[in-house]
Amino acid sequence: MNQNDDRTTYGKVRKVLFNEISLVIAVVGATVAVVNYFQVPSTNNQKNIELIQQEINSQKELSDQINNLRDNHIHTLEVKIDDTNAKVDNLENEIVEVKTILNERLPNKR
C-alpha cells in the first residue's frame, strides 16, 4: 500500500502543480491582455497626434510662405504706385509749363 500512497500523493501533487501553473499562466495572460487593451490604442493615438502635428507644421510653413509672398508683392506694388505718382506729378508740371508757354506766345482772342 505504501506504493499506492506514493502514487496517489504524486498524482495529487502533480494535479496541484498543474492547477497552480495553469492559474499563473491565466493570470499572466489576462494581465497582458488588459495592458495591451489600454496600451495599443494609446500608441495609435500618439502616432495620430504626431501625424497631425506634422501636418499642422507643414500648413504653418506654407502659410508663412504665402504671407511672405503677399508682403513682397504688396511692397512691389507700393513702389510701382509711388513711381507712377511721381511720373504723374512730373507730367502735371510739364503740362503747366506748356500751358504757360502757349498763353505767353499766343494772343488772346477777345
C-alpha positions in Angstrom: 0.0 0.0 0.0 2.9 2.3 0.5 3.5 2.3 -3.2 -0.2 3.2 -3.9 0.0 6.0 -1.4 3.1 7.3 -3.1 1.3 7.3 -6.5 -1.7 8.9 -5.0 0.4 11.6 -3.4 2.4 12.0 -6.5 -0.8 12.4 -8.5 -2.2 14.9 -6.1 1.0 17.0 -6.2 1.0 16.8 -9.9 -2.6 17.9 -10.1 -1.9 20.8 -7.7 1.1 21.9 -9.6 -0.8 21.7 -12.9 -3.6 23.8 -11.5 -1.2 26.3 -10.0 0.7 26.7 -13.2 -2.5 27.0 -15.2 -3.7 29.7 -12.8 -0.4 31.6 -13.1 -0.5 31.4 -16.9 -4.1 32.5 -16.9 -3.3 35.5 -14.6 -0.3 36.5 -16.7 -2.3 36.2 -19.9 -5.1 38.3 -18.5 -2.7 40.9 -17.3 -1.0 41.1 -20.7 -4.4 41.3 -22.4 -5.5 44.2 -20.2 -2.2 46.0 -20.7 -2.5 45.6 -24.5 -6.1 46.7 -24.4 -5.1 50.0 -23.0 -1.6 50.4 -24.5 -2.3 49.7 -28.2 -4.9 52.5 -28.6 -2.7 54.9 -26.7 0.2 54.1 -29.1 -2.1 54.5 -32.1 -3.4 57.8 -30.7 0.2 59.0 -30.2 1.1 58.2 -33.8 -2.1 60.0 -35.0 -1.2 63.0 -32.9 2.3 63.1 -34.3 1.0 62.9 -37.9 -1.5 65.8 -37.2 1.3 67.9 -35.7 3.4 67.3 -38.8 0.5 68.3 -41.0 -0.1 71.4 -38.9 3.6 72.3 -39.2 3.5 71.9 -42.9 0.4 74.1 -43.2 2.1 76.7 -41.0 5.2 76.7 -43.2 3.0 77.0 -46.3 1.0 79.8 -44.7 4.2 81.7 -43.8 5.5 81.3 -47.4 2.2 82.6 -48.7 2.3 85.6 -46.3 5.9 86.4 -47.3 5.0 86.2 -51.0 2.0 88.5 -50.4 4.1 91.0 -48.5 6.7 91.1 -51.2 4.0 91.7 -53.9 2.4 94.4 -51.8 5.8 96.1 -51.4 6.4 95.9 -55.1 3.0 97.4 -55.9 3.6 100.2 -53.4 6.9 101.0 -55.1 5.3 101.0 -58.5 2.5 103.2 -57.4 4.9 105.7 -55.9 6.8 105.7 -59.2 3.6 106.2 -61.2 2.5 109.0 -58.9 5.9 110.7 -59.3 5.6 110.4 -63.1 2.1 111.9 -63.0 3.3 114.8 -60.9 6.1 115.4 -63.3 3.6 115.3 -66.3 1.3 117.8 -64.5 4.2 120.1 -64.0 5.2 119.8 -67.7 1.6 120.4 -68.8 1.5 123.6 -66.7 4.8 124.7 -68.3 3.4 124.0 -71.8 0.2 125.8 -71.0 2.2 128.8 -69.6 4.3 128.9 -72.8 1.2 128.8 -75.0 -0.5 131.5 -73.1 2.5 133.8 -73.4 3.1 133.2 -77.1 -0.5 133.0 -78.4 -2.6 136.2 -78.5 -5.8 136.3 -76.6 -8.9 136.2 -78.7 -11.3 138.6 -77.2 
